[in-house]
Amino acid sequence: MNLKTKFKETSQQCSPPVGTLYIFPTSITDTQATGISLQTVRDIILREHLRHSNLV
Protein backbone atom coordinates (compact mmCIF):
# COMPACT_ATOMS: atom_id res chain seq x y z
CA MET A 1 0.00 0.00 0.00
CA ASN A 2 1.44 3.37 -0.96
CA LEU A 3 1.24 6.56 1.09
CA LYS A 4 -1.46 8.15 -1.10
CA THR A 5 -3.75 5.14 -0.63
CA LYS A 6 -3.09 5.10 3.12
CA PHE A 7 -4.00 8.81 3.48
CA LYS A 8 -7.17 8.30 1.42
CA GLU A 9 -8.29 5.31 3.51
CA THR A 10 -7.51 7.10 6.78
CA SER A 11 -9.47 10.14 5.64
CA GLN A 12 -12.48 8.02 4.69
CA GLN A 13 -12.42 6.22 8.05
CA CYS A 14 -11.68 9.15 10.36
CA SER A 15 -13.13 12.28 8.75
CA PRO A 16 -16.71 13.36 8.19
CA PRO A 17 -17.71 13.33 4.49
CA VAL A 18 -17.74 17.11 3.99
CA GLY A 19 -15.96 17.45 0.68
CA THR A 20 -13.44 16.17 -1.77
CA LEU A 21 -10.06 14.93 -0.64
CA TYR A 22 -7.15 16.17 -2.74
CA ILE A 23 -3.81 14.44 -2.22
CA PHE A 24 -0.63 16.01 -3.57
CA PRO A 25 2.43 13.89 -2.81
CA THR A 26 5.54 16.05 -2.76
CA SER A 27 8.82 16.43 -0.95
CA ILE A 28 9.09 19.45 1.33
CA THR A 29 12.78 19.70 0.46
CA ASP A 30 11.86 20.27 -3.20
CA THR A 31 10.80 23.91 -2.91
CA GLN A 32 9.73 24.22 -6.54
CA ALA A 33 7.40 21.20 -6.35
CA THR A 34 6.08 22.38 -2.99
CA GLY A 35 5.34 25.82 -4.44
CA ILE A 36 3.45 24.28 -7.36
CA SER A 37 1.45 22.07 -4.97
CA LEU A 38 0.54 25.03 -2.76
CA GLN A 39 -0.54 27.11 -5.76
CA THR A 40 -2.72 24.22 -6.96
CA VAL A 41 -4.35 24.00 -3.53
CA ARG A 42 -4.99 27.77 -3.54
CA ASP A 43 -6.59 27.49 -6.99
CA ILE A 44 -8.86 24.65 -5.85
CA ILE A 45 -9.95 26.61 -2.77
CA LEU A 46 -10.66 29.72 -4.84
CA ARG A 47 -12.67 27.75 -7.41
CA GLU A 48 -14.74 26.14 -4.66
CA HIS A 49 -15.49 29.52 -3.07
CA LEU A 50 -16.49 30.97 -6.44
CA ARG A 51 -18.66 27.94 -7.22
CA HIS A 52 -20.46 28.19 -3.86
CA SER A 53 -21.02 31.93 -4.35
CA ASN A 54 -22.58 31.31 -7.80
CA LEU A 55 -20.00 33.53 -9.50
CA VAL A 56 -18.78 30.73 -11.77
WOJO-V71281 format. One record per pair of residues at least 6 apart in sequence whose ideal C-beta (glycine too) atoms are under 8 Angstrom apart, sorted by the first residue. I is the first residue (numbers start at 1). J is the second residue. D is the distance in Angstrom with one decimal. If there is no record, write none. Layout:
# WOJO-V71281
I,J,D
I,J,D
This chain:
# WOJO-V71281
3,25,6.5
4,23,5.2
4,25,5.8
7,21,8.0
7,23,5.6
8,21,6.4
8,23,6.4
11,21,5.1
12,21,8.0
15,21,8.0
19,48,7.9
22,41,7.1
22,44,6.1
24,37,4.4
24,40,6.6
24,41,7.0
26,33,4.8
26,34,5.5
26,37,4.8
27,33,6.5
27,34,7.5
28,34,5.8
47,56,7.0
50,56,4.3
